Amino acid sequence: MPLQRRLPKVGFRSKKSADAAEVLLYRLVKVAGDVVDLASLVAAGIISGDIKRAKLVKQGEVTRALTVRGVACTEGAKAAILAAGGSVE
């Protein structure tokens, strides 16, 4: 039997996914202060310390005005943050 048929079939695993995280909007209530960046997300216990990139995803609501710095946002999350009186930098 040929080697390609004997080996187990495995899928693709991106190396970027190991150091990236998705953060849902409703979890931002745990962040102390009005600035959301990687350091504040780690301090609030939302993401672990070895994460290098994060992206905000719209799921839930934002209840206060927040300033987002250095964190990527989806279009829906950006619209929700701006509607709550916050800003995205």
Order of alpha helices (4+ residues) and beta strands (2+ residues): alpha-beta-beta-alpha-beta-beta-beta-alpha-beta
